[in-house]
Structures are given as structure tokens and as C-alpha cells.
Amino acid sequence: MAKSRKKRKSLDWDALELQAFNLRFERMSREDKLKKARRLATTFRRHNEPLPGGLKTLD
């Protein structure tokens, strides 16, 4: 009998927090940084996780 529900892939929160921290050091345009920060923030909010400091202080 085949499963009808898709198995949810677990997220590696440590890796996501590291991405948020390293975002300020990445060499990309400001617009691309903001897009990536917005995508990361959406992921954290969707799973009711607090935003990492790297996303809060991105300037």
C-alpha cells in the first residue's frame, strides 16, 4: 500500500542560522542580499522560530 502523504523534510536549523549569519559577509548586490534575507526570514517565521541575530541586524 503506497503512502498518500508526503514525508516532510526536516530542516537543518543550524545551517539556516549559519546562512543568516554569513549573509552580511557574502559578496552580492544589496538587492540579492535582501531577497535572500527575506527568504530566510520567511522560513523561520513559517515554522514559528525566532529570527537569528544576523537577520535582525542586517543593514
Backbone as a chain_set.jsonl record, in Angstrom:
{"seq": "MAKSRKKRKSLDWDALELQAFNLRFERMSREDKLKKARRLATTFRRHNEPLPGGLKTLD", "coords": {"N": [[0.84, -1.17, 0.0], [0.698, 2.092, -0.958], [1.983, 5.13, 0.367], [0.046, 7.994, 0.893], [0.551, 10.452, 1.817], [2.964, 13.011, 1.739], [6.225, 12.814, 2.962], [7.447, 15.066, 5.244], [10.284, 17.05, 4.854], [12.857, 17.407, 7.13], [14.214, 20.36, 8.556], [17.466, 21.784, 8.625], [18.279, 23.547, 11.127], [20.563, 24.696, 12.225], [22.206, 25.059, 9.996], [20.656, 26.886, 8.568], [20.695, 29.075, 10.317], [23.41, 29.626, 10.212], [23.642, 30.415, 7.54], [22.162, 32.777, 7.668], [23.782, 34.269, 9.383], [26.163, 34.466, 7.891], [25.352, 35.961, 5.782], [25.807, 38.715, 5.781], [28.457, 38.872, 5.066], [28.701, 37.918, 2.53], [29.456, 38.301, -0.936], [27.552, 40.015, -2.861], [24.963, 41.73, -4.654], [23.107, 44.387, -3.081], [20.353, 44.133, -3.399], [20.093, 41.394, -3.97], [21.001, 40.341, -1.563], [18.978, 41.228, 0.158], [16.791, 39.839, -0.905], [17.544, 37.192, -0.336], [17.694, 37.32, 2.449], [15.032, 37.888, 3.04], [13.825, 35.516, 2.15], [14.979, 33.656, 3.925], [14.029, 34.679, 6.371], [11.294, 34.317, 6.022], [11.148, 31.528, 6.055], [11.91, 30.98, 8.726], [9.844, 32.279, 10.118], [7.593, 30.894, 9.183], [7.836, 28.47, 10.435], [7.579, 29.164, 13.035], [9.871, 29.984, 14.453], [12.355, 31.86, 16.233], [13.84, 34.795, 14.797], [17.188, 34.742, 13.677], [20.027, 36.591, 14.934], [21.547, 37.637, 12.82], [19.738, 38.191, 10.802], [18.132, 40.064, 11.981], [19.801, 42.243, 12.345], [20.687, 42.99, 9.877], [22.021, 45.282, 7.696]], "CA": [[0.0, 0.0, 0.0], [1.515, 3.302, -1.09], [1.634, 6.235, 1.264], [-0.532, 9.113, 0.156], [1.084, 11.714, 2.345], [4.385, 13.239, 1.511], [7.009, 12.963, 4.186], [8.042, 16.403, 5.34], [11.726, 17.059, 5.015], [13.23, 18.202, 8.301], [15.123, 21.46, 8.25], [18.686, 21.88, 9.41], [18.207, 24.898, 11.671], [21.924, 25.223, 12.396], [22.663, 25.516, 8.683], [19.914, 28.108, 8.228], [21.227, 30.158, 11.143], [24.725, 29.964, 9.676], [23.4, 31.192, 6.322], [21.733, 34.119, 8.076], [24.95, 34.964, 9.931], [27.132, 34.721, 6.823], [24.755, 36.801, 4.756], [26.423, 40.053, 5.745], [29.809, 38.779, 4.532], [28.659, 37.433, 1.153], [29.661, 39.313, -1.959], [26.436, 40.061, -3.805], [24.322, 43.044, -4.651], [22.221, 44.647, -1.937], [19.036, 43.577, -3.715], [20.166, 39.936, -3.808], [21.089, 40.075, -0.122], [17.651, 41.423, 0.736], [15.948, 38.721, -1.336], [17.932, 36.0, 0.42], [17.292, 37.556, 3.835], [13.572, 37.766, 3.082], [13.514, 34.102, 2.02], [15.341, 33.017, 5.186], [13.103, 35.138, 7.408], [10.009, 33.65, 5.778], [11.28, 30.145, 6.525], [11.89, 30.981, 10.191], [8.504, 32.661, 10.582], [6.646, 29.844, 8.824], [7.988, 27.395, 11.406], [7.482, 29.785, 14.362], [11.197, 30.042, 15.068], [12.829, 33.256, 16.337], [14.812, 35.212, 13.786], [18.568, 34.854, 14.162], [20.549, 37.952, 15.034], [22.036, 38.079, 11.519], [18.629, 38.748, 10.021], [17.617, 41.242, 12.691], [20.734, 43.366, 12.271], [21.17, 43.197, 8.508], [21.895, 46.682, 7.265]], "C": [[0.897, 1.25, 0.0], [1.038, 4.369, -0.125], [1.115, 7.399, 0.44], [-0.001, 10.458, 0.639], [2.573, 11.818, 2.046], [5.084, 13.415, 2.846], [7.661, 14.344, 4.177], [9.533, 16.281, 5.594], [12.067, 17.936, 6.216], [14.266, 19.246, 7.892], [16.332, 21.418, 9.169], [18.78, 23.325, 9.915], [19.582, 25.512, 11.877], [22.458, 25.77, 11.074], [21.949, 26.802, 8.273], [20.407, 29.297, 9.044], [22.607, 30.586, 10.658], [24.597, 30.774, 8.386], [23.01, 32.625, 6.661], [22.913, 34.917, 8.613], [25.911, 35.371, 8.819], [26.61, 35.661, 5.747], [25.431, 38.17, 4.669], [27.814, 40.042, 5.131], [29.84, 38.322, 3.069], [28.794, 38.585, 0.177], [28.558, 39.183, -3.0], [25.809, 41.433, -3.705], [23.386, 43.171, -3.444], [20.836, 44.041, -2.168], [19.02, 42.059, -3.529], [20.262, 39.543, -2.336], [19.726, 40.192, 0.533], [16.69, 40.31, 0.338], [16.251, 37.467, -0.523], [17.524, 36.138, 1.884], [15.783, 37.4, 3.994], [13.152, 36.299, 3.007], [13.829, 33.351, 3.315], [14.367, 33.408, 6.3], [11.739, 34.483, 7.252], [10.042, 32.215, 6.281], [11.203, 30.083, 8.041], [10.492, 31.296, 10.714], [7.48, 31.566, 10.317], [6.671, 28.711, 9.847], [8.001, 27.913, 12.852], [8.795, 29.731, 15.137], [11.606, 31.516, 15.178], [13.852, 33.558, 15.256], [16.203, 35.262, 14.374], [19.04, 36.302, 14.135], [21.026, 38.499, 13.708], [20.943, 38.678, 10.66], [18.066, 40.001, 10.663], [18.495, 42.464, 12.453], [21.261, 43.632, 10.88], [20.949, 44.643, 8.109], [22.507, 46.898, 5.922]], "O": [[1.748, 1.414, 0.874], [-0.154, 4.491, 0.158], [1.689, 7.744, -0.594], [-0.102, 11.468, -0.057], [3.317, 10.839, 2.097], [4.579, 14.089, 3.744], [8.336, 14.726, 3.221], [9.977, 15.507, 6.442], [11.614, 19.077, 6.305], [15.08, 19.024, 6.995], [16.226, 21.061, 10.342], [19.291, 24.206, 9.224], [19.75, 26.722, 11.719], [23.09, 26.827, 11.045], [22.564, 27.701, 7.7], [20.523, 30.405, 8.52], [22.939, 31.771, 10.689], [25.361, 31.714, 8.165], [23.47, 33.571, 6.022], [23.036, 36.109, 8.332], [26.413, 36.495, 8.809], [27.373, 36.104, 4.889], [25.598, 38.711, 3.576], [28.31, 41.09, 4.714], [30.899, 38.34, 2.44], [28.316, 39.693, 0.422], [28.628, 38.347, -3.901], [26.093, 42.198, -2.783], [22.943, 42.173, -2.875], [20.224, 43.503, -1.245], [18.058, 41.503, -2.999], [19.683, 38.543, -1.911], [19.354, 39.363, 1.363], [15.867, 39.88, 1.146], [15.342, 36.768, -0.077], [17.059, 35.173, 2.492], [15.317, 36.836, 4.984], [12.235, 35.878, 3.712], [13.045, 32.51, 3.754], [13.934, 32.557, 7.078], [11.1, 34.134, 8.244], [9.071, 31.738, 6.87], [10.508, 29.229, 8.59], [10.014, 30.651, 11.648], [6.594, 31.334, 11.14], [5.651, 28.068, 10.095], [8.384, 27.193, 13.774], [8.808, 29.462, 16.338], [11.249, 32.327, 14.322], [14.627, 32.691, 14.853], [16.383, 35.78, 15.476], [18.507, 37.128, 13.394], [20.927, 39.703, 13.473], [21.203, 39.585, 9.869], [17.579, 40.896, 9.973], [17.997, 43.586, 12.369], [22.19, 44.422, 10.713], [19.834, 45.161, 8.177], [22.49, 48.017, 5.408]]}, "num_chains": 1, "name": "protein.A"}
